[in-house]
């Protein structure tokens, strides 16, 4: 750990990515400035925003390092260009559409310091506009066929039933903490996912390297879900479909990944296309088909 003496706490680097959501990002920075923990910094990546007007506003905050990308590199790509600027012992990847409590790190970082095999962790997530409504309290394993899993606690009322610390199958990309030593060994997220499933893929790689995936329910982050992509947008449907299949190709044996393609062709495509056409959403049906077709015409790296 980067300590000058036994009294200095580990440095935490908050890493967040903005894309055309300057006011939302400023709200996050305002929230982070109120945390109790003393030793932290913020790396803010402006990910190809048009117009790019965030730098002047962000630099009025203490401890902000501003990085500008001329091009939108997606979730993983935007985070990855910020990583070389992170000096922390722990990297806290946090969505720009979140806000936090002042005690976010008070117990989380001391606990993480004592976990030799911890690879990646997410705190509890609740919805910002209903702070007693849970979004994430851990996740179940991924179905090898459908490449689906479930979020534990999703849309339950938060009554403290998940205020616990335990291992889980996957973290949540809106808020995840990785020790620098693990990042150095495993490497960053693959940036060709662009949006969605990159954090699941990362968890698989971290676990295969011998590290553990944890849920920490004693700290909470409030998430303004889908501020950047919207609910049921063609962009969201395209990347969810494309990347479910890409995840299968990268993480499942060849024959099993072929079964996933068969499942999509015989079940998922007819079901979803008929559903969206019945709702007059031809754009979503086309986005789903486009995501499937991408995997037929591109190799998995």
C-alpha atoms as one frame of an Amber mdcrd trajectory, in Angstrom:
protein
   0.000   0.000   0.000   1.099   3.561  -0.667   1.617   4.703   2.912   4.203
   7.082   4.323   3.487   5.879   7.850   1.061   3.625   9.689  -1.424   6.473
  10.173  -1.942   7.247   6.482  -4.929   5.464   4.977  -4.708   3.806   1.536
  -5.336   6.148  -1.353  -8.642   5.539  -3.142  -8.974   6.654  -6.755 -12.566
   7.289  -7.799 -12.808   6.808 -11.562 -15.908   8.026 -13.385 -16.846   8.579
 -17.028 -19.085  11.332 -18.369 -20.882  11.308 -21.705 -23.184  14.279 -22.362
 -24.365  14.372 -18.738 -22.432  17.288 -17.249 -25.023  18.253 -14.628 -25.420
  14.656 -13.465 -21.641  14.309 -13.177 -21.353  17.531 -11.162 -23.918  16.099
  -8.728 -21.683  13.048  -8.256 -18.605  15.207  -7.626 -20.568  17.250  -5.094
 -21.603  14.026  -3.365 -18.059  12.631  -3.276 -16.684  15.825  -1.746 -18.775
  15.122   1.358 -17.314  11.703   2.183 -15.603  11.290   5.545 -12.621   9.299
   4.270  -9.563  11.528   3.964  -7.266  10.011   1.345  -8.871   9.980  -2.089
  -8.802  11.497  -5.551 -11.192  11.709  -8.513 -10.258  10.884 -12.094 -12.969
  12.216 -14.395 -13.004  11.106 -18.028 -15.101  13.184 -20.416 -15.873  10.547
 -23.022 -16.361  12.421 -26.290 -19.117  14.743 -25.042 -20.465  17.292 -27.517
 -20.119  20.074 -26.595 -17.342  19.425 -24.076 -18.072  21.981 -21.377 -17.365
  19.984 -18.235 -13.705  20.761 -17.549 -14.129  24.256 -16.111 -16.968  23.188
 -13.807 -15.229  20.015 -12.623 -11.919  21.629 -11.773 -13.517  23.804  -9.126
 -13.667  20.619  -7.068 -10.629  19.584  -5.068  -8.756  16.420  -6.024 -10.163
  16.155  -9.576  -7.958  15.061 -12.472  -9.774  15.824 -15.741  -9.156  13.631
 -18.809 -10.781  14.406 -22.158 -11.303  11.942 -24.977 -12.281  13.314 -28.381
 -14.125  10.055 -29.096 -16.773   8.151 -27.130 -14.895   4.978 -26.181 -17.764
   3.307 -24.335 -17.920   2.286 -20.675 -14.809   0.108 -20.531 -12.798   2.219
 -22.967 -13.579   5.422 -21.129 -12.570   3.892 -17.806  -9.441   2.360 -19.291
  -7.991   5.670 -20.506  -8.450   7.007 -16.985  -6.580   4.131 -15.322  -3.016
   5.383 -15.993  -3.931   8.552 -14.078  -5.094   6.634 -10.978  -2.503   6.640
  -8.193  -4.672   4.761  -5.684  -4.154   1.497  -3.858  -7.844   0.874  -4.609
  -9.650   1.944  -7.788 -13.327   2.730  -7.196 -15.114   2.646 -10.565 -18.323
   4.620 -10.091 -20.972   5.651 -12.620 -21.437   9.361 -13.108 -25.190   8.872
 -12.538 -24.761   7.944  -8.865 -24.507   9.673  -5.506 -23.090   8.389  -2.215
 -23.345   8.684   1.555 -20.554  10.422   3.524 -19.645   7.146   5.271 -19.208
   5.227   1.998 -15.558   4.259   2.609 -15.322   4.411   6.414 -15.557   0.658
   6.963 -15.276  -0.634   3.403 -11.594   0.190   2.821 -10.335  -1.075   6.220
 -12.213  -4.330   5.577 -10.780  -4.681   2.064  -7.234  -4.170   3.364  -7.515
  -7.440   5.305  -8.821  -9.588   2.432  -5.848 -11.205   0.731  -7.862 -12.987
  -1.985 -10.371 -10.235  -2.761 -10.387  -9.430  -6.449 -13.357  -7.121  -6.942
 -16.252  -5.824  -4.851 -19.511  -3.921  -5.196 -21.434  -2.158  -2.426 -25.193
  -2.265  -2.119 -27.020  -0.215  -4.756 -30.393   1.466  -4.286 -32.368   3.582
  -6.725 -31.679   7.285  -6.298 -35.296   8.371  -6.707 -36.474   5.834  -4.128
 -33.612   5.312  -1.714 -35.366   2.436   0.035 -35.737   0.449  -3.212 -32.915
  -2.001  -3.861 -31.227  -2.384  -7.219 -28.323  -4.707  -6.339 -27.400  -6.852
  -3.354 -25.266  -9.403  -5.158 -25.912 -11.563  -8.215 -26.575 -15.183  -9.062
 -24.341 -17.244 -11.392 -24.837 -16.900 -15.137 -26.908 -19.423 -17.066 -24.531
 -21.114 -19.487 -27.285 -21.398 -22.092 -29.239 -18.132 -22.028 -26.401 -15.990
 -20.591 -28.829 -14.556 -18.078 -28.574 -14.183 -14.331 -30.527 -12.414 -11.598
 -29.742  -9.554  -9.295 -30.283 -10.440  -5.648 -32.684  -8.058  -3.910 -33.763
  -6.336  -7.124 -36.706  -3.969  -6.489 -37.177  -5.209  -2.926 -37.732  -2.680
  -0.164 -34.457  -2.142   1.671 -35.115  -3.064   5.290 -31.559  -4.042   6.117
 -32.040  -7.653   4.998 -28.916  -7.419   2.802 -26.665  -5.422   5.140 -24.092
  -8.194   5.031 -20.731  -9.054   3.517 -20.473 -12.176   1.371 -19.068 -13.592
  -1.813 -21.216 -13.302  -4.919 -21.118 -14.350  -8.557 -20.820 -10.871 -10.087
 -20.418  -7.253  -9.147 -22.462  -4.316 -10.515 -20.724  -2.044 -13.005 -22.249
   1.115 -11.513 -19.999   0.830  -8.451 -17.061  -1.552  -8.161 -13.784  -1.482
  -6.256 -10.623  -3.259  -7.394  -7.291  -3.409  -5.546  -4.491  -2.030  -7.716
  -2.470  -5.254  -7.278  -5.337  -7.258  -8.822  -5.660  -4.829 -11.714  -1.927
  -5.108 -12.354  -2.192  -8.890 -12.536  -5.472  -9.387 -14.437  -5.531  -6.267
 -16.596  -8.428  -3.875 -17.294 -11.847  -4.585 -18.761 -11.981  -5.520 -22.436
 -13.075  -2.342 -24.205 -14.613  -3.956 -27.299 -17.823  -4.643 -25.365 -18.420
  -0.852 -25.411 -21.533  -1.151 -23.200 -22.831  -3.994 -20.991 -21.373  -7.367
 -19.974 -17.803  -6.060 -19.734 -17.964  -6.184 -15.927 -19.287  -9.763 -16.028
 -16.447 -10.748 -18.331 -14.013  -9.033 -15.958 -15.380 -10.981 -13.004 -14.799
 -14.223 -14.899 -11.198 -13.289 -15.599 -10.587 -12.158 -12.021 -12.060 -15.385
 -10.632 -10.017 -17.506 -13.053  -6.905 -15.730 -11.752  -7.697 -17.063  -8.268
  -9.348 -14.017  -6.719 -12.785 -13.672  -5.103 -15.818 -11.556  -5.998 -17.571
  -9.899  -3.043 -20.711  -7.969  -2.139 -20.392  -5.391   0.663 -23.814  -4.512
   2.019 -22.693  -2.110   4.738 -22.089   0.702   2.235 -24.622   2.015  -0.258
 -24.525   3.852  -3.584 -27.642   5.480  -5.070 -28.050   4.939  -8.809 -30.008
   7.043 -11.300 -30.634   4.073 -13.591 -30.330   4.532 -17.368 -29.794   8.272
 -17.391 -27.303   7.908 -20.258 -28.913   5.280 -22.536 -32.588   5.380 -21.563
 -35.000   2.520 -20.951 -35.594   0.212 -23.926 -33.484   2.222 -26.339 -32.223
   0.576 -29.560 -28.657   1.287 -28.396 -29.253  -0.610 -25.160 -30.974  -3.583
 -26.823 -28.265  -3.848 -29.486 -25.365  -3.960 -27.037 -27.137  -6.221 -24.540
 -27.813  -8.753 -27.312 -24.431  -8.439 -28.998 -22.512  -8.726 -25.755 -24.477
 -11.602 -24.251 -23.315 -13.691 -27.178 -19.796 -12.276 -27.107 -19.585 -13.154
 -23.395 -20.644 -16.734 -24.177 -18.052 -17.054 -26.914 -15.273 -15.802 -24.644
 -16.163 -17.668 -21.466 -17.885 -20.925 -22.465 -16.451 -23.990 -24.199 -16.975
 -23.994 -27.962 -19.838 -26.515 -28.068 -21.670 -24.796 -25.231 -21.399 -21.427
 -26.937 -22.857 -23.021 -30.095 -25.828 -24.150 -28.005 -26.289 -20.549 -26.913
 -26.483 -19.480 -30.558 -29.059 -22.222 -31.157 -31.079 -21.015 -28.161 -31.037
 -17.470 -29.547 -32.038 -18.564 -33.029 -34.898 -20.847 -31.999 -36.233 -19.143
 -28.867 -34.870 -15.704 -28.001 -35.111 -14.072 -31.426 -38.703 -15.175 -32.271
 -39.921 -14.365 -28.758 -38.399 -10.889 -28.525 -39.015  -9.818 -32.102 -42.711
 -10.759 -31.884 -43.003  -8.992 -28.523 -41.520  -5.728 -29.766 -43.406  -5.784
 -33.063 -46.649  -6.249 -31.133 -45.784  -3.057 -29.238 -44.974  -1.163 -32.414
 -41.250  -1.134 -31.624 -39.740  -2.217 -34.919 -36.576  -0.305 -33.935 -36.009
  -2.617 -30.941 -36.645  -5.744 -32.983 -34.109  -4.593 -35.553 -31.570  -3.740
 -32.816 -31.925  -7.254 -31.375 -31.367  -8.851 -34.775 -28.405  -6.577 -35.456
 -26.766  -7.638 -32.183 -27.179 -11.305 -33.101 -25.862 -10.762 -36.629 -22.736
  -8.992 -35.337 -21.646 -12.231 -33.668 -22.077 -14.150 -36.896 -19.812 -11.778
 -38.776 -17.114 -10.930 -36.191 -14.520 -13.064 -34.465 -14.264 -13.089 -30.677
 -10.814 -11.891 -29.646
